[in-house]
Amino acid sequence: MEIWSLFSNHLVNLTYCFFPPLVLPSFQPSDSEKETGNKLSDFQVICEIGRGSYGGVYRVLSLVTNNEYAMKKINMKHVKLKHQKEALKEVQILKKVRNPYIIRYYTSFVEDEFLYIIMELAEGGDLAAVRAIKK
């Protein structure tokens, strides 16, 4: 039996949560992660794949690597300070976590009062999509 959960709008398999996640506190991004892109003009939006109370998640193409990623876009101007801190904390946590059951973080940047988080694209969709298929 597999256990699934939603983490930052992404489907996460919690089946193996009894094992500690591989966390690398002094993680240095690889050259390929550095080359993903570090500004909005490095990405082409393909489509919106999700929306939340603080922003949206988009399927994007990196014009640097020619690979597809998920880009979370959070409007920092219209978000309370508490939620801004939570968003920045999410980035700090994602930077450190390396586990095959958690969506991979690549990079993040702030541009025009928006926080952009570039992550691995979950081809299977979110938890709601997987549940709808199983019904």
N, CA, C and O atoms as CSV, one atom per row, in Angstrom:
chain,resi,resn,atom,element,x,y,z
A,1,MET,N,N,0.846,-1.180,0.000
A,1,MET,CA,C,0.000,0.000,0.000
A,1,MET,C,C,0.891,1.243,0.000
A,1,MET,O,O,1.851,1.332,0.765
A,2,GLU,N,N,0.565,2.178,-0.851
A,2,GLU,CA,C,1.330,3.412,-0.918
A,2,GLU,C,C,0.546,4.532,-0.238
A,2,GLU,O,O,-0.684,4.561,-0.268
A,3,ILE,N,N,1.287,5.451,0.374
A,3,ILE,CA,C,0.694,6.603,1.043
A,3,ILE,C,C,1.132,7.840,0.273
A,3,ILE,O,O,2.326,8.070,0.081
A,4,TRP,N,N,0.160,8.638,-0.168
A,4,TRP,CA,C,0.464,9.842,-0.943
A,4,TRP,C,C,-0.030,11.061,-0.187
A,4,TRP,O,O,-1.010,10.984,0.554
A,5,SER,N,N,0.649,12.188,-0.373
A,5,SER,CA,C,0.247,13.437,0.266
A,5,SER,C,C,0.563,14.594,-0.666
A,5,SER,O,O,1.297,14.438,-1.641
A,6,LEU,N,N,0.008,15.743,-0.360
A,6,LEU,CA,C,0.248,16.942,-1.144
A,6,LEU,C,C,1.223,17.820,-0.383
A,6,LEU,O,O,0.956,18.191,0.760
A,7,PHE,N,N,2.346,18.158,-0.994
A,7,PHE,CA,C,3.372,18.995,-0.379
A,7,PHE,C,C,3.675,20.114,-1.342
A,7,PHE,O,O,4.188,19.876,-2.435
A,8,SER,N,N,3.363,21.336,-0.946
A,8,SER,CA,C,3.592,22.505,-1.793
A,8,SER,C,C,2.976,22.322,-3.168
A,8,SER,O,O,3.607,22.615,-4.184
A,9,ASN,N,N,1.739,21.836,-3.200
A,9,ASN,CA,C,0.991,21.624,-4.447
A,9,ASN,C,C,1.582,20.538,-5.327
A,9,ASN,O,O,1.300,20.496,-6.524
A,10,HIS,N,N,2.394,19.661,-4.759
A,10,HIS,CA,C,2.982,18.589,-5.536
A,10,HIS,C,C,2.719,17.269,-4.849
A,10,HIS,O,O,2.723,17.191,-3.621
A,11,LEU,N,N,2.493,16.242,-5.624
A,11,LEU,CA,C,2.229,14.917,-5.118
A,11,LEU,C,C,3.510,14.311,-4.572
A,11,LEU,O,O,4.538,14.312,-5.250
A,12,VAL,N,N,3.455,13.792,-3.347
A,12,VAL,CA,C,4.629,13.223,-2.703
A,12,VAL,C,C,4.261,11.837,-2.189
A,12,VAL,O,O,3.227,11.667,-1.544
A,13,ASN,N,N,5.095,10.858,-2.469
A,13,ASN,CA,C,4.887,9.505,-1.973
A,13,ASN,C,C,5.480,9.426,-0.570
A,13,ASN,O,O,6.691,9.566,-0.397
A,14,LEU,N,N,4.627,9.202,0.432
A,14,LEU,CA,C,5.076,9.142,1.817
A,14,LEU,C,C,5.282,7.709,2.304
A,14,LEU,O,O,5.465,7.484,3.500
A,15,THR,N,N,5.256,6.752,1.401
A,15,THR,CA,C,5.373,5.358,1.773
A,15,THR,C,C,6.637,5.092,2.569
A,15,THR,O,O,6.618,4.295,3.506
A,16,TYR,N,N,7.706,5.728,2.222
A,16,TYR,CA,C,8.990,5.444,2.856
A,16,TYR,C,C,9.396,6.532,3.847
A,16,TYR,O,O,10.586,6.744,4.082
A,17,CYS,N,N,8.424,7.214,4.423
A,17,CYS,CA,C,8.736,8.285,5.368
A,17,CYS,C,C,9.339,7.769,6.663
A,17,CYS,O,O,9.830,8.550,7.479
A,18,PHE,N,N,9.305,6.485,6.850
A,18,PHE,CA,C,9.907,5.934,8.060
A,18,PHE,C,C,11.424,6.012,7.991
A,18,PHE,O,O,12.107,5.887,9.008
A,19,PHE,N,N,11.943,6.218,6.798
A,19,PHE,CA,C,13.375,6.392,6.635
A,19,PHE,C,C,13.652,7.883,6.579
A,19,PHE,O,O,12.909,8.619,5.931
A,20,PRO,N,N,14.698,8.345,7.239
A,20,PRO,CA,C,14.955,9.788,7.210
A,20,PRO,C,C,15.292,10.252,5.798
A,20,PRO,O,O,16.006,9.562,5.071
A,21,PRO,N,N,14.780,11.420,5.407
A,21,PRO,CA,C,15.118,11.937,4.080
A,21,PRO,C,C,16.593,12.292,4.008
A,21,PRO,O,O,17.222,12.621,5.014
A,22,LEU,N,N,17.116,12.219,2.831
A,22,LEU,CA,C,18.513,12.588,2.624
A,22,LEU,C,C,18.597,14.104,2.586
A,22,LEU,O,O,18.202,14.732,1.604
A,23,VAL,N,N,19.112,14.688,3.657
A,23,VAL,CA,C,19.216,16.136,3.765
A,23,VAL,C,C,20.691,16.504,3.772
A,23,VAL,O,O,21.462,16.007,4.593
A,24,LEU,N,N,21.066,17.362,2.867
A,24,LEU,CA,C,22.447,17.795,2.765
A,24,LEU,C,C,22.534,19.260,3.177
A,24,LEU,O,O,22.309,20.142,2.349
A,25,PRO,N,N,22.859,19.538,4.446
A,25,PRO,CA,C,22.832,20.916,4.924
A,25,PRO,C,C,23.752,21.862,4.178
A,25,PRO,O,O,23.448,23.048,4.053
A,26,SER,N,N,24.858,21.364,3.685
A,26,SER,CA,C,25.785,22.257,2.988
A,26,SER,C,C,25.735,22.025,1.483
A,26,SER,O,O,26.759,22.091,0.802
A,27,PHE,N,N,24.556,21.758,0.976
A,27,PHE,CA,C,24.380,21.444,-0.441
A,27,PHE,C,C,24.827,22.597,-1.334
A,27,PHE,O,O,24.457,23.752,-1.124
A,28,GLN,N,N,25.617,22.258,-2.313
A,28,GLN,CA,C,26.024,23.214,-3.338
A,28,GLN,C,C,25.394,22.764,-4.655
A,28,GLN,O,O,25.589,21.620,-5.065
A,29,PRO,N,N,24.647,23.634,-5.321
A,29,PRO,CA,C,24.003,23.216,-6.563
A,29,PRO,C,C,25.027,22.813,-7.612
A,29,PRO,O,O,26.110,23.389,-7.717
A,30,SER,N,N,24.646,21.807,-8.382
A,30,SER,CA,C,25.527,21.363,-9.459
A,30,SER,C,C,25.523,22.389,-10.583
A,30,SER,O,O,24.689,23.294,-10.607
A,31,ASP,N,N,26.460,22.240,-11.512
A,31,ASP,CA,C,26.515,23.167,-12.649
A,31,ASP,C,C,25.221,23.142,-13.439
A,31,ASP,O,O,24.768,24.182,-13.917
A,32,SER,N,N,24.608,21.946,-13.587
A,32,SER,CA,C,23.370,21.863,-14.360
A,32,SER,C,C,22.242,22.620,-13.674
A,32,SER,O,O,21.405,23.216,-14.353
A,33,GLU,N,N,22.200,22.611,-12.332
A,33,GLU,CA,C,21.171,23.352,-11.621
A,33,GLU,C,C,21.411,24.852,-11.728
A,33,GLU,O,O,20.462,25.626,-11.850
A,34,LYS,N,N,22.662,25.262,-11.682
A,34,LYS,CA,C,22.980,26.679,-11.835
A,34,LYS,C,C,22.578,27.173,-13.217
A,34,LYS,O,O,22.233,28.342,-13.390
A,35,GLU,N,N,22.624,26.286,-14.193
A,35,GLU,CA,C,22.345,26.665,-15.574
A,35,GLU,C,C,20.875,26.549,-15.941
A,35,GLU,O,O,20.515,26.775,-17.096
A,36,THR,N,N,20.009,26.201,-14.982
A,36,THR,CA,C,18.586,26.069,-15.258
A,36,THR,C,C,18.000,27.387,-15.748
A,36,THR,O,O,17.146,27.416,-16.634
A,37,GLY,N,N,18.472,28.470,-15.156
A,37,GLY,CA,C,17.981,29.808,-15.449
A,37,GLY,C,C,17.850,30.554,-14.144
A,37,GLY,O,O,17.537,29.953,-13.117
A,38,ASN,N,N,18.085,31.853,-14.163
A,38,ASN,CA,C,18.004,32.612,-12.913
A,38,ASN,C,C,17.238,33.919,-13.057
A,38,ASN,O,O,17.339,34.812,-12.215
A,39,LYS,N,N,16.472,34.016,-14.139
A,39,LYS,CA,C,15.600,35.185,-14.327
A,39,LYS,C,C,14.424,34.761,-15.201
A,39,LYS,O,O,14.490,33.763,-15.920
A,40,LEU,N,N,13.361,35.531,-15.124
A,40,LEU,CA,C,12.122,35.178,-15.812
A,40,LEU,C,C,12.317,35.020,-17.318
A,40,LEU,O,O,11.695,34.154,-17.934
A,41,SER,N,N,13.158,35.831,-17.905
A,41,SER,CA,C,13.371,35.759,-19.355
A,41,SER,C,C,14.092,34.471,-19.786
A,41,SER,O,O,14.187,34.189,-20.980
A,42,ASP,N,N,14.598,33.692,-18.822
A,42,ASP,CA,C,15.222,32.402,-19.137
A,42,ASP,C,C,14.191,31.301,-19.326
A,42,ASP,O,O,14.546,30.173,-19.666
A,43,PHE,N,N,12.896,31.621,-19.106
A,43,PHE,CA,C,11.840,30.617,-19.164
A,43,PHE,C,C,10.706,31.047,-20.076
A,43,PHE,O,O,10.379,32.230,-20.171
A,44,GLN,N,N,10.114,30.072,-20.742
A,44,GLN,CA,C,8.928,30.296,-21.564
A,44,GLN,C,C,7.776,29.539,-20.912
A,44,GLN,O,O,7.868,28.328,-20.712
A,45,VAL,N,N,6.687,30.241,-20.576
A,45,VAL,CA,C,5.534,29.602,-19.957
A,45,VAL,C,C,4.777,28.813,-21.020
A,45,VAL,O,O,4.430,29.342,-22.076
A,46,ILE,N,N,4.528,27.542,-20.723
A,46,ILE,CA,C,3.774,26.673,-21.640
A,46,ILE,C,C,2.292,26.719,-21.282
A,46,ILE,O,O,1.441,26.923,-22.148
A,47,CYS,N,N,1.986,26.523,-19.978
A,47,CYS,CA,C,0.596,26.582,-19.530
A,47,CYS,C,C,0.542,26.633,-18.013
A,47,CYS,O,O,1.519,26.321,-17.333
A,48,GLU,N,N,-0.613,27.032,-17.492
A,48,GLU,CA,C,-0.822,27.014,-16.045
A,48,GLU,C,C,-1.246,25.609,-15.655
A,48,GLU,O,O,-2.112,25.014,-16.297
A,49,ILE,N,N,-0.627,25.072,-14.587
A,49,ILE,CA,C,-0.984,23.721,-14.152
A,49,ILE,C,C,-1.627,23.704,-12.765
A,49,ILE,O,O,-2.057,22.652,-12.292
A,50,GLY,N,N,-1.691,24.854,-12.121
A,50,GLY,CA,C,-2.323,24.921,-10.809
A,50,GLY,C,C,-2.405,26.349,-10.312
A,50,GLY,O,O,-1.672,27.230,-10.761
A,51,ARG,N,N,-3.329,26.561,-9.358
A,51,ARG,CA,C,-3.500,27.898,-8.798
A,51,ARG,C,C,-3.823,27.743,-7.327
A,51,ARG,O,O,-4.577,26.856,-6.928
A,52,GLY,N,N,-3.233,28.630,-6.522
A,52,GLY,CA,C,-3.485,28.628,-5.084
A,52,GLY,C,C,-3.827,30.026,-4.629
A,52,GLY,O,O,-4.003,30.932,-5.444
A,53,SER,N,N,-3.920,30.199,-3.323
A,53,SER,CA,C,-4.320,31.498,-2.791
A,53,SER,C,C,-3.226,32.557,-2.935
A,53,SER,O,O,-3.519,33.751,-2.879
A,54,TYR,N,N,-1.974,32.140,-3.120
A,54,TYR,CA,C,-0.875,33.105,-3.207
A,54,TYR,C,C,-0.292,33.241,-4.606
A,54,TYR,O,O,0.570,34.091,-4.829
A,55,GLY,N,N,-0.735,32.434,-5.538
A,55,GLY,CA,C,-0.181,32.524,-6.884
A,55,GLY,C,C,-0.503,31.285,-7.687
A,55,GLY,O,O,-1.448,30.554,-7.389
A,56,GLY,N,N,0.306,31.061,-8.720
A,56,GLY,CA,C,0.059,29.940,-9.611
A,56,GLY,C,C,1.301,29.092,-9.826
A,56,GLY,O,O,2.415,29.471,-9.462
A,57,VAL,N,N,1.073,27.935,-10.429
A,57,VAL,CA,C,2.160,27.042,-10.813
A,57,VAL,C,C,2.035,26.826,-12.319
A,57,VAL,O,O,0.948,26.562,-12.834
A,58,TYR,N,N,3.161,26.941,-13.011
A,58,TYR,CA,C,3.158,26.896,-14.468
A,58,TYR,C,C,4.138,25.845,-14.973
A,58,TYR,O,O,5.183,25.602,-14.371
A,59,ARG,N,N,3.780,25.238,-16.077
A,59,ARG,CA,C,4.713,24.376,-16.805
A,59,ARG,C,C,5.536,25.327,-17.669
A,59,ARG,O,O,4.984,26.104,-18.449
A,60,VAL,N,N,6.869,25.261,-17.525
A,60,VAL,CA,C,7.731,26.181,-18.255
A,60,VAL,C,C,8.837,25.417,-18.972
A,60,VAL,O,O,9.190,24.297,-18.603
A,61,LEU,N,N,9.361,26.044,-19.983
A,61,LEU,CA,C,10.506,25.526,-20.722
A,61,LEU,C,C,11.686,26.440,-20.420
A,61,LEU,O,O,11.605,27.656,-20.595
A,62,SER,N,N,12.781,25.842,-19.964
A,62,SER,CA,C,13.990,26.635,-19.749
A,62,SER,C,C,14.634,26.879,-21.104
A,62,SER,O,O,14.941,25.937,-21.834
A,63,LEU,N,N,14.832,28.128,-21.429
A,63,LEU,CA,C,15.487,28.477,-22.689
A,63,LEU,C,C,16.998,28.259,-22.589
A,63,LEU,O,O,17.710,28.324,-23.591
A,64,VAL,N,N,17.479,27.999,-21.368
A,64,VAL,CA,C,18.895,27.735,-21.143
A,64,VAL,C,C,19.211,26.257,-21.362
A,64,VAL,O,O,20.182,25.915,-22.037
A,65,THR,N,N,18.373,25.373,-20.778
A,65,THR,CA,C,18.637,23.924,-20.852
A,65,THR,C,C,17.741,23.190,-21.841
A,65,THR,O,O,18.030,22.050,-22.204
A,66,ASN,N,N,16.656,23.825,-22.283
A,66,ASN,CA,C,15.650,23.213,-23.145
A,66,ASN,C,C,14.904,22.074,-22.435
A,66,ASN,O,O,14.362,21.184,-23.091
A,67,ASN,N,N,14.878,22.102,-21.090
A,67,ASN,CA,C,14.130,21.133,-20.286
A,67,ASN,C,C,12.894,21.807,-19.712
A,67,ASN,O,O,12.854,23.029,-19.570
A,68,GLU,N,N,11.871,20.997,-19.380
A,68,GLU,CA,C,10.653,21.523,-18.789
A,68,GLU,C,C,10.707,21.408,-17.267
A,68,GLU,O,O,11.252,20.449,-16.719
A,69,TYR,N,N,10.131,22.406,-16.599
A,69,TYR,CA,C,10.106,22.476,-15.145
A,69,TYR,C,C,8.741,22.993,-14.710
A,69,TYR,O,O,7.940,23.436,-15.533
A,70,ALA,N,N,8.487,22.931,-13.403
A,70,ALA,CA,C,7.335,23.600,-12.808
A,70,ALA,C,C,7.850,24.899,-12.198
A,70,ALA,O,O,8.873,24.911,-11.513
A,71,MET,N,N,7.135,25.992,-12.453
A,71,MET,CA,C,7.523,27.285,-11.901
A,71,MET,C,C,6.394,27.794,-11.009
A,71,MET,O,O,5.292,28.073,-11.481
A,72,LYS,N,N,6.682,27.910,-9.718
A,72,LYS,CA,C,5.721,28.461,-8.768
A,72,LYS,C,C,5.940,29.969,-8.722
A,72,LYS,O,O,7.064,30.431,-8.522
A,73,LYS,N,N,4.868,30.735,-8.906
A,73,LYS,CA,C,4.941,32.197,-8.933
A,73,LYS,C,C,4.104,32.741,-7.779
A,73,LYS,O,O,2.886,32.566,-7.744
A,74,ILE,N,N,4.772,33.403,-6.838
A,74,ILE,CA,C,4.108,33.918,-5.644
A,74,ILE,C,C,4.206,35.440,-5.635
A,74,ILE,O,O,5.301,35.999,-5.692
A,75,ASN,N,N,3.056,36.105,-5.562
A,75,ASN,CA,C,3.012,37.567,-5.520
A,75,ASN,C,C,3.368,38.021,-4.105
A,75,ASN,O,O,2.544,37.920,-3.196
A,76,MET,N,N,4.574,38.512,-3.917
A,76,MET,CA,C,5.047,38.899,-2.590
A,76,MET,C,C,4.477,40.244,-2.140
A,76,MET,O,O,4.466,40.542,-0.946
A,77,LYS,N,N,4.009,41.051,-3.076
A,77,LYS,CA,C,3.498,42.381,-2.730
A,77,LYS,C,C,2.162,42.294,-2.000
A,77,LYS,O,O,1.925,43.052,-1.060
A,78,HIS,N,N,1.290,41.386,-2.415
A,78,HIS,CA,C,-0.053,41.303,-1.867
A,78,HIS,C,C,-0.199,40.202,-0.819
A,78,HIS,O,O,-1.314,39.781,-0.512
A,79,VAL,N,N,0.922,39.734,-0.270
A,79,VAL,CA,C,0.908,38.668,0.714
A,79,VAL,C,C,1.383,39.238,2.047
A,79,VAL,O,O,2.329,40.024,2.093
A,80,LYS,N,N,0.722,38.838,3.127
A,80,LYS,CA,C,1.125,39.300,4.456
A,80,LYS,C,C,2.560,38.872,4.748
A,80,LYS,O,O,3.053,37.883,4.205
A,81,LEU,N,N,3.214,39.630,5.611
A,81,LEU,CA,C,4.609,39.360,5.970
A,81,LEU,C,C,4.791,37.928,6.469
A,81,LEU,O,O,5.787,37.283,6.138
A,82,LYS,N,N,3.856,37.427,7.252
A,82,LYS,CA,C,3.923,36.050,7.765
A,82,LYS,C,C,4.008,35.052,6.617
A,82,LYS,O,O,4.811,34.119,6.662
A,83,HIS,N,N,3.189,35.241,5.593
A,83,HIS,CA,C,3.163,34.318,4.458
A,83,HIS,C,C,4.386,34.499,3.564
A,83,HIS,O,O,4.838,33.544,2.931
A,84,GLN,N,N,4.922,35.712,3.507
A,84,GLN,CA,C,6.176,35.928,2.777
A,84,GLN,C,C,7.294,35.120,3.423
A,84,GLN,O,O,8.085,34.474,2.735
A,85,LYS,N,N,7.351,35.164,4.756
A,85,LYS,CA,C,8.373,34.407,5.478
A,85,LYS,C,C,8.195,32.909,5.260
A,85,LYS,O,O,9.178,32.181,5.122
A,86,GLU,N,N,6.942,32.444,5.229
A,86,GLU,CA,C,6.675,31.025,4.991
A,86,GLU,C,C,7.145,30.611,3.594
A,86,GLU,O,O,7.703,29.527,3.427
A,87,ALA,N,N,6.926,31.456,2.604
A,87,ALA,CA,C,7.359,31.153,1.242
A,87,ALA,C,C,8.874,31.071,1.164
A,87,ALA,O,O,9.419,30.176,0.518
A,88,LEU,N,N,9.551,32.001,1.819
A,88,LEU,CA,C,11.012,31.988,1.812
A,88,LEU,C,C,11.556,30.786,2.587
A,88,LEU,O,O,12.591,30.224,2.227
A,89,LYS,N,N,10.853,30.397,3.651
A,89,LYS,CA,C,11.265,29.212,4.415
A,89,LYS,C,C,11.098,27.955,3.559
A,89,LYS,O,O,11.929,27.048,3.607
A,90,GLU,N,N,10.018,27.908,2.777
A,90,GLU,CA,C,9.806,26.769,1.874
A,90,GLU,C,C,10.994,26.625,0.929
A,90,GLU,O,O,11.468,25.515,0.689
A,91,VAL,N,N,11.474,27.745,0.395
A,91,VAL,CA,C,12.628,27.715,-0.510
A,91,VAL,C,C,13.844,27.156,0.219
A,91,VAL,O,O,14.563,26.314,-0.320
A,92,GLN,N,N,14.075,27.624,1.447
A,92,GLN,CA,C,15.241,27.156,2.210
A,92,GLN,C,C,15.159,25.652,2.480
A,92,GLN,O,O,16.170,24.954,2.403
A,93,ILE,N,N,13.976,25.156,2.791
A,93,ILE,CA,C,13.801,23.721,3.040
A,93,ILE,C,C,14.008,22.931,1.755
A,93,ILE,O,O,14.729,21.934,1.748
A,94,LEU,N,N,13.380,23.371,0.668
A,94,LEU,CA,C,13.504,22.650,-0.599
A,94,LEU,C,C,14.945,22.603,-1.090
A,94,LEU,O,O,15.352,21.630,-1.724
A,95,LYS,N,N,15.718,23.643,-0.804
A,95,LYS,CA,C,17.134,23.664,-1.210
A,95,LYS,C,C,17.912,22.531,-0.565
A,95,LYS,O,O,18.856,22.005,-1.156
A,96,LYS,N,N,17.521,22.152,0.644
A,96,LYS,CA,C,18.277,21.176,1.419
A,96,LYS,C,C,17.812,19.734,1.230
A,96,LYS,O,O,18.591,18.805,1.445
A,97,VAL,N,N,16.576,19.534,0.839
A,97,VAL,CA,C,16.018,18.188,0.786
A,97,VAL,C,C,16.393,17.489,-0.521
A,97,VAL,O,O,16.210,18.031,-1.611
A,98,ARG,N,N,16.917,16.288,-0.383
A,98,ARG,CA,C,17.205,15.437,-1.545
A,98,ARG,C,C,16.612,14.072,-1.249
A,98,ARG,O,O,17.194,13.283,-0.505
A,99,ASN,N,N,15.459,13.794,-1.831
A,99,ASN,CA,C,14.754,12.545,-1.594
A,99,ASN,C,C,13.975,12.218,-2.862
A,99,ASN,O,O,13.340,13.106,-3.432
A,100,PRO,N,N,14.005,10.977,-3.315
A,100,PRO,CA,C,13.302,10.639,-4.563
A,100,PRO,C,C,11.785,10.788,-4.478
A,100,PRO,O,O,11.110,10.750,-5.506
A,101,TYR,N,N,11.236,10.958,-3.273
A,101,TYR,CA,C,9.789,11.070,-3.103
A,101,TYR,C,C,9.326,12.508,-2.871
A,101,TYR,O,O,8.154,12.751,-2.585
A,102,ILE,N,N,10.249,13.450,-2.997
A,102,ILE,CA,C,9.907,14.867,-2.838
A,102,ILE,C,C,10.331,15.605,-4.100
A,102,ILE,O,O,11.431,15.401,-4.613
A,103,ILE,N,N,9.451,16.458,-4.589
A,103,ILE,CA,C,9.729,17.235,-5.789
A,103,ILE,C,C,11.051,17.971,-5.625
A,103,ILE,O,O,11.303,18.590,-4.591
A,104,ARG,N,N,11.893,17.899,-6.649
A,104,ARG,CA,C,13.226,18.484,-6.586
A,104,ARG,C,C,13.203,19.991,-6.850
A,104,ARG,O,O,12.535,20.466,-7.769
A,105,TYR,N,N,13.931,20.713,-6.039
A,105,TYR,CA,C,14.116,22.158,-6.185
A,105,TYR,C,C,15.323,22.393,-7.094
A,105,TYR,O,O,16.336,21.702,-6.987
A,106,TYR,N,N,15.202,23.387,-7.999
A,106,TYR,CA,C,16.339,23.736,-8.852
A,106,TYR,C,C,16.890,25.117,-8.533
A,106,TYR,O,O,18.090,25.269,-8.301
A,107,THR,N,N,16.032,26.111,-8.522
A,107,THR,CA,C,16.501,27.465,-8.241
A,107,THR,C,C,15.310,28.339,-7.886
A,107,THR,O,O,14.159,27.929,-8.034
A,108,SER,N,N,15.595,29.539,-7.419
A,108,SER,CA,C,14.538,30.516,-7.150
A,108,SER,C,C,15.123,31.913,-7.327
A,108,SER,O,O,16.333,32.118,-7.241
A,109,PHE,N,N,14.236,32.856,-7.574
A,109,PHE,CA,C,14.668,34.242,-7.738
A,109,PHE,C,C,13.465,35.149,-7.543
A,109,PHE,O,O,12.319,34.716,-7.667
A,110,VAL,N,N,13.735,36.399,-7.239
A,110,VAL,CA,C,12.689,37.409,-7.078
A,110,VAL,C,C,12.826,38.397,-8.217
A,110,VAL,O,O,13.915,38.891,-8.510
A,111,GLU,N,N,11.692,38.676,-8.857
A,111,GLU,CA,C,11.679,39.624,-9.974
A,111,GLU,C,C,10.323,40.315,-9.994
A,111,GLU,O,O,9.287,39.651,-9.947
A,112,ASP,N,N,10.321,41.632,-10.063
A,112,ASP,CA,C,9.084,42.433,-10.123
A,112,ASP,C,C,8.101,42.062,-9.014
A,112,ASP,O,O,6.911,41.882,-9.269
A,113,GLU,N,N,8.606,41.948,-7.775
A,113,GLU,CA,C,7.800,41.665,-6.592
A,113,GLU,C,C,7.147,40.285,-6.599
A,113,GLU,O,O,6.185,40.053,-5.866
A,114,PHE,N,N,7.654,39.379,-7.412
A,114,PHE,CA,C,7.198,37.997,-7.422
A,114,PHE,C,C,8.362,37.092,-7.048
A,114,PHE,O,O,9.497,37.316,-7.468
A,115,LEU,N,N,8.067,36.064,-6.250
A,115,LEU,CA,C,9.038,35.023,-5.953
A,115,LEU,C,C,8.764,33.886,-6.926
A,115,LEU,O,O,7.634,33.405,-7.023
A,116,TYR,N,N,9.785,33.460,-7.642
A,116,TYR,CA,C,9.676,32.346,-8.586
A,116,TYR,C,C,10.492,31.186,-8.049
A,116,TYR,O,O,11.668,31.344,-7.722
A,117,ILE,N,N,9.867,30.019,-7.956
A,117,ILE,CA,C,10.546,28.807,-7.508
A,117,ILE,C,C,10.495,27.808,-8.654
A,117,ILE,O,O,9.419,27.425,-9.111
A,118,ILE,N,N,11.676,27.387,-9.114
A,118,ILE,CA,C,11.762,26.438,-10.225
A,118,ILE,C,C,11.976,25.053,-9.634
A,118,ILE,O,O,12.934,24.816,-8.899
A,119,MET,N,N,11.057,24.134,-9.971
A,119,MET,CA,C,11.075,22.790,-9.403
A,119,MET,C,C,10.894,21.742,-10.491
A,119,MET,O,O,10.556,22.044,-11.635
A,120,GLU,N,N,11.131,20.509,-10.091
A,120,GLU,CA,C,10.898,19.362,-10.961
A,120,GLU,C,C,9.434,19.332,-11.368
A,120,GLU,O,O,8.556,19.632,-10.559
A,121,LEU,N,N,9.170,18.978,-12.600
A,121,LEU,CA,C,7.809,18.876,-13.108
A,121,LEU,C,C,7.270,17.487,-12.804
A,121,LEU,O,O,7.867,16.490,-13.212
A,122,ALA,N,N,6.151,17.409,-12.094
A,122,ALA,CA,C,5.503,16.129,-11.784
A,122,ALA,C,C,4.566,15.790,-12.935
A,122,ALA,O,O,3.463,16.328,-13.025
A,123,GLU,N,N,5.000,14.910,-13.801
A,123,GLU,CA,C,4.216,14.579,-15.002
A,123,GLU,C,C,2.849,13.990,-14.671
A,123,GLU,O,O,1.908,14.135,-15.451
A,124,GLY,N,N,2.731,13.322,-13.515
A,124,GLY,CA,C,1.464,12.688,-13.152
A,124,GLY,C,C,0.420,13.650,-12.632
A,124,GLY,O,O,-0.724,13.251,-12.414
A,125,GLY,N,N,0.779,14.909,-12.425
A,125,GLY,CA,C,-0.165,15.888,-11.904
A,125,GLY,C,C,-0.182,15.901,-10.395
A,125,GLY,O,O,0.718,15.363,-9.750
A,126,ASP,N,N,-1.217,16.522,-9.827
A,126,ASP,CA,C,-1.320,16.613,-8.374
A,126,ASP,C,C,-2.159,15.466,-7.814
A,126,ASP,O,O,-2.634,14.607,-8.557
A,127,LEU,N,N,-2.329,15.466,-6.508
A,127,LEU,CA,C,-3.035,14.388,-5.834
A,127,LEU,C,C,-4.475,14.252,-6.336
A,127,LEU,O,O,-4.971,13.136,-6.487
A,128,ALA,N,N,-5.138,15.361,-6.591
A,128,ALA,CA,C,-6.530,15.324,-7.074
A,128,ALA,C,C,-6.607,14.625,-8.431
A,128,ALA,O,O,-7.547,13.871,-8.684
A,129,ALA,N,N,-5.635,14.868,-9.297
A,129,ALA,CA,C,-5.628,14.234,-10.629
A,129,ALA,C,C,-5.432,12.722,-10.513
A,129,ALA,O,O,-6.082,11.952,-11.220
A,130,VAL,N,N,-4.541,12.305,-9.626
A,130,VAL,CA,C,-4.271,10.876,-9.449
A,130,VAL,C,C,-5.502,10.187,-8.863
A,130,VAL,O,O,-5.857,9.086,-9.285
A,131,ARG,N,N,-6.156,10.832,-7.889
A,131,ARG,CA,C,-7.354,10.245,-7.285
A,131,ARG,C,C,-8.478,10.132,-8.310
A,131,ARG,O,O,-9.221,9.150,-8.308
A,132,ALA,N,N,-8.608,11.125,-9.186
A,132,ALA,CA,C,-9.673,11.098,-10.200
A,132,ALA,C,C,-9.458,9.938,-11.174
A,132,ALA,O,O,-10.422,9.316,-11.621
A,133,ILE,N,N,-8.200,9.648,-11.502
A,133,ILE,CA,C,-7.881,8.551,-12.421
A,133,ILE,C,C,-8.227,7.210,-11.786
A,133,ILE,O,O,-8.723,6.312,-12.467
A,134,LYS,N,N,-7.969,7.067,-10.481
A,134,LYS,CA,C,-8.205,5.795,-9.782
A,134,LYS,C,C,-9.669,5.510,-9.569
A,134,LYS,O,O,-10.024,4.359,-9.317
A,135,LYS,N,N,-10.556,6.515,-9.659
A,135,LYS,CA,C,-11.995,6.304,-9.434
A,135,LYS,C,C,-12.660,5.729,-10.616
A,135,LYS,O,O,-13.868,5.492,-10.590
